[in-house]
Amino acid sequence: MWKNYFNSIQKKYSMRLSKTETLIIRLDGKNATKNKLIDLLDRENDISFANSLEKTVKYFTEKYNCFAIFGSDEVSFICTNPKLVLEDMTNDASNFSNETISVFSQYFFKYFNEFDKHKVVYWHGKCFSIPQNKIKSYIKYRSKIIQNVMTTYFLMKKGKYIGNEKLEERINKCKKLVDYDTFSDIERGILYYNGTRIDLDKFLNNEIIEETNKINVEDLFSDLTNF
């Protein structure tokens, strides 16, 4: 009786992941944007947050043959073959989201923090399944959220006042600053596939043919999360 009772509670507060639909694993660095020891714009230092994150993304996308979009303090892994991840994360056939993300986040935490032991970064994690035809919509959506964070962060680092401007207004402010050309290529996030950096615009415009399956362009999300 108690076994069934506690199993029902576990199922209530966790979600069973699909073995066939695309698996999303999203991680956010805890308080990374507020940590004065972390400069999200630093790409000169080999062990900077940005470079450490890129090395980590390169490793995991190659290991699990998946996509990832990352920028600011977040990364989303988009796994079109979820079995590669699920079979590595769980020791039974349940495939609950809480078990998967708890194990994956530990792998990610260990690998990322090997690059710079002076400031340990902890990671919030979530995972869920989406239909394959929503992959591009999801990437576009996360890209806009990254851009929201990055433009705000960039302006704040330059000592510029941030009010209640819309995203387009913040983008225009960024473009007027002399360092914008070194920032523009990471402003909307960086896209990886199977250990290789690929062009975000070409991917979204169907100029890159995915090695997994062709993905249909869906209506893009318009509800953006503000910084």
C-alpha positions in Angstrom: 0.0 0.0 0.0 2.7 2.5 1.0 4.7 1.7 -2.1 1.8 2.6 -4.3 1.1 5.7 -2.2 4.6 7.1 -2.5 4.9 6.1 -6.2 1.7 8.1 -6.9 3.2 11.2 -5.1 6.4 10.8 -7.2 4.5 10.7 -10.4 2.4 13.7 -9.4 5.5 15.9 -8.9 7.5 14.6 -11.8 6.9 14.1 -15.5 7.6 11.0 -17.6 9.8 11.9 -20.6 9.1 10.6 -24.1 11.6 8.2 -25.6 10.7 9.3 -29.1 9.9 13.1 -29.0 12.7 15.6 -28.7 14.2 16.0 -25.2 15.0 19.5 -23.9 17.4 20.0 -21.1 17.8 23.6 -19.9 20.3 24.8 -17.4 20.8 28.2 -15.8 23.8 29.3 -13.9 22.7 30.3 -10.4 23.2 34.1 -9.8 25.7 34.2 -12.7 24.5 37.5 -14.0 24.8 39.1 -10.6 28.2 37.6 -9.6 30.8 40.3 -9.9 33.5 37.7 -10.3 31.9 36.6 -13.6 32.0 38.7 -16.7 29.6 37.2 -19.3 31.3 39.2 -22.0 34.8 38.0 -21.4 36.0 35.8 -24.2 39.7 36.6 -24.0 40.3 34.6 -20.9 40.4 30.9 -21.7 38.7 29.9 -18.4 36.1 32.7 -18.5 32.5 31.8 -17.9 31.6 32.2 -21.7 34.5 30.0 -22.9 34.0 27.4 -20.2 30.3 27.2 -21.2 31.2 26.8 -24.9 33.7 24.0 -24.1 31.1 22.3 -22.0 28.5 22.6 -24.8 30.9 21.3 -27.4 31.5 18.2 -25.2 27.9 17.3 -24.4 26.5 18.1 -27.9 29.1 15.7 -29.4 28.5 13.1 -26.7 24.8 13.0 -27.2 24.7 14.0 -30.9 22.4 16.9 -30.2 21.8 20.6 -30.7 22.4 23.3 -28.0 21.7 27.0 -27.9 23.5 29.0 -25.2 24.2 32.5 -24.2 24.3 34.8 -21.1 24.0 32.3 -18.2 21.9 29.6 -19.8 22.1 26.7 -22.2 19.4 24.4 -23.7 20.3 21.0 -25.1 17.9 19.8 -27.8 18.2 16.1 -28.2 16.4 14.6 -31.2 17.4 11.1 -30.1 16.4 11.2 -26.4 17.4 7.5 -25.9 21.0 8.5 -26.0 20.5 10.7 -23.0 17.9 8.7 -21.1 19.7 5.4 -21.2 22.8 7.2 -19.8 20.9 9.0 -17.0 18.5 6.4 -15.6 19.0 2.8 -14.3 15.4 1.7 -15.0 12.7 2.2 -17.5 10.8 5.0 -15.7 12.5 8.0 -17.4 11.1 10.6 -15.0 12.2 14.2 -15.5 13.4 14.7 -11.9 15.8 11.7 -12.1 17.1 12.7 -15.6 17.8 16.3 -14.7 19.4 15.5 -11.3 22.0 13.2 -12.9 22.6 15.3 -16.0 23.1 18.5 -14.0 25.7 16.7 -11.9 27.6 15.6 -15.0 27.3 19.2 -16.4 28.4 20.8 -13.1 31.5 18.6 -12.8 32.6 19.2 -16.4 31.9 22.9 -16.4 33.6 23.6 -13.1 36.8 21.7 -14.1 37.8 24.8 -16.1 37.9 27.3 -13.3 38.0 26.1 -9.7 38.3 29.6 -8.2 34.5 30.3 -8.6 32.2 27.4 -8.6 28.9 27.8 -10.5 25.8 25.9 -9.6 23.1 25.2 -12.1 19.3 25.1 -12.0 18.0 22.4 -14.4 14.7 21.5 -16.1 13.9 18.9 -18.7 10.8 18.1 -20.8 9.8 16.7 -24.1 8.5 18.6 -27.2 7.4 17.6 -30.7 10.1 17.6 -33.2 8.3 20.2 -35.4 8.7 22.7 -32.5 12.5 22.6 -32.4 13.0 25.7 -34.4 10.3 27.6 -32.5 12.1 26.6 -29.3 15.5 27.8 -30.5 14.0 31.1 -31.7 12.3 31.6 -28.4 15.4 30.9 -26.3 17.4 33.1 -28.7 15.1 36.1 -28.0 15.4 35.5 -24.2 19.2 35.4 -24.4 19.1 38.6 -26.4 16.9 40.2 -23.7 19.5 39.3 -21.1 22.6 40.0 -23.1 21.6 43.5 -24.3 20.6 44.5 -20.8 23.8 43.1 -19.4 25.9 44.8 -22.1 24.4 48.2 -21.5 24.8 47.9 -17.7 28.5 46.9 -18.1 28.9 50.1 -20.2 27.2 52.2 -17.5 24.1 53.0 -19.5 20.8 53.6 -17.9 18.2 50.8 -18.4 14.6 51.8 -18.1 11.5 50.1 -19.4 12.6 50.1 -23.0 11.4 47.4 -25.4 14.0 45.0 -26.7 14.4 46.8 -30.0 15.2 50.0 -28.2 17.9 48.3 -26.2 19.3 46.7 -29.3 19.6 50.2 -30.9 21.3 51.5 -27.8 23.8 48.7 -28.0 24.5 49.3 -31.7 25.6 52.9 -30.9 28.4 51.7 -28.6 32.0 51.3 -29.9 32.3 47.7 -28.7 29.1 46.4 -30.3 31.0 44.7 -33.1 32.7 42.4 -30.6 29.4 41.6 -29.0 27.0 41.3 -31.9 27.9 37.7 -32.7 27.0 36.4 -29.3 24.0 38.8 -28.6 21.3 36.3 -29.7 23.1 33.1 -28.5 25.4 30.6 -30.1 24.1 27.4 -31.7 25.9 24.1 -31.7 25.2 20.7 -33.2 27.2 17.6 -32.5 30.3 19.4 -31.2 30.3 22.0 -34.0 29.3 25.7 -33.9 26.7 26.4 -36.7 25.2 29.6 -38.0 22.0 30.5 -36.2 20.4 32.5 -39.0 21.2 29.9 -41.6 19.7 27.2 -39.5 16.5 29.1 -38.8 16.3 30.0 -42.5 16.6 26.4 -43.6 20.0 27.0 -45.3 21.6 24.3 -43.1 20.3 20.7 -43.6 20.3 18.9 -40.3 21.9 15.5 -40.2 19.1 14.1 -38.1 15.8 14.9 -39.7 14.4 17.9 -41.6 12.6 20.2 -39.3 9.6 22.3 -40.4 9.5 26.0 -39.5 6.7 26.7 -37.1 5.1 29.9 -36.0 7.6 31.6 -33.6 6.9 32.4 -30.0 6.2 36.1 -29.4 5.9 36.1 -25.6 9.4 37.1 -24.4 10.7 37.0 -20.9 12.2 40.3 -19.7 15.5 40.4 -17.8 
